């Protein structure tokens, strides 16, 4: 049984998440994976404002705009 997923832009501040899928074209997927965010990566939302988010992976923080955050599908851990 698979866990339900939601777009990163809709997750709550403080949530611990796992990236389930990236719904986008080749260039978007490449851009996200070059940041070190790939399917299976665990992240935590530190800040959220109008769909844009700041996420942490370990000690590294990433600011992700609403358009990109809407295409990153996550599951709550």
C-alpha positions as CSV (number, residue, x, y, z in Angstrom):
1,X,0.0,0.0,0.0
2,X,1.4,3.4,-1.0
3,X,1.4,6.4,1.2
4,X,-0.7,9.4,0.0
5,X,1.3,12.2,-1.6
6,X,0.8,15.9,-1.8
7,X,2.6,18.8,-3.5
8,X,5.5,20.3,-1.4
9,X,3.7,23.7,-1.7
10,X,0.8,22.3,0.3
11,X,2.8,20.7,3.2
12,X,2.9,22.4,6.6
13,X,5.9,24.2,8.2
14,X,7.8,21.8,10.4
15,X,6.7,18.7,8.5
16,X,9.3,15.9,7.9
17,X,8.8,14.6,4.3
18,X,10.2,12.2,1.8
19,X,10.3,13.2,-1.9
20,X,8.0,10.7,-3.7
21,X,8.2,12.0,-7.3
22,X,9.1,15.0,-9.4
23,X,6.3,15.8,-11.9
24,X,8.0,17.9,-14.6
25,X,10.0,17.9,-17.7
26,X,13.6,16.8,-18.1
27,X,15.1,20.3,-17.3
28,X,13.1,20.7,-14.1
29,X,14.0,17.2,-12.9
30,X,17.7,17.9,-13.7
31,X,17.6,21.2,-11.9
32,X,16.0,19.7,-8.7
33,X,18.4,16.7,-8.7
34,X,21.4,18.9,-9.2
35,X,20.4,20.6,-5.9
36,X,20.7,17.2,-4.3
37,X,16.9,16.7,-4.0
38,X,15.9,13.4,-5.6
39,X,13.2,10.8,-5.1
40,X,13.7,9.2,-1.6
41,X,15.4,12.3,-0.1
42,X,14.1,13.2,3.4
43,X,13.6,17.0,3.9
44,X,12.0,19.2,6.5
45,X,10.0,22.4,5.8
46,X,11.5,25.3,7.8
47,X,9.5,28.2,6.3
48,X,6.5,28.6,4.0
49,X,4.9,31.6,2.5
50,X,2.3,31.6,-0.2
51,X,3.4,28.2,-1.6
52,X,7.1,29.0,-1.7
53,X,9.1,27.0,0.8
54,X,12.5,26.8,2.5
55,X,13.5,23.2,3.1
56,X,16.4,21.6,4.9
57,X,18.3,18.5,4.0
58,X,20.7,17.9,6.7
59,X,22.4,21.3,7.4
60,X,21.7,22.6,3.9
61,X,18.8,24.9,3.2
62,X,17.1,25.4,-0.1
63,X,14.6,28.1,-1.1
64,X,12.1,26.7,-3.6
65,X,9.6,28.8,-5.5
66,X,5.9,28.0,-5.7
67,X,6.0,26.7,-9.3
68,X,8.8,24.2,-8.5
69,X,7.3,23.3,-5.1
70,X,4.0,22.5,-6.7
71,X,5.7,19.9,-8.9
72,X,7.6,18.1,-6.1
73,X,5.3,15.4,-4.7
74,X,6.1,14.4,-1.1
75,X,4.8,12.0,1.5
76,X,4.7,12.7,5.2
77,X,7.1,10.6,7.3
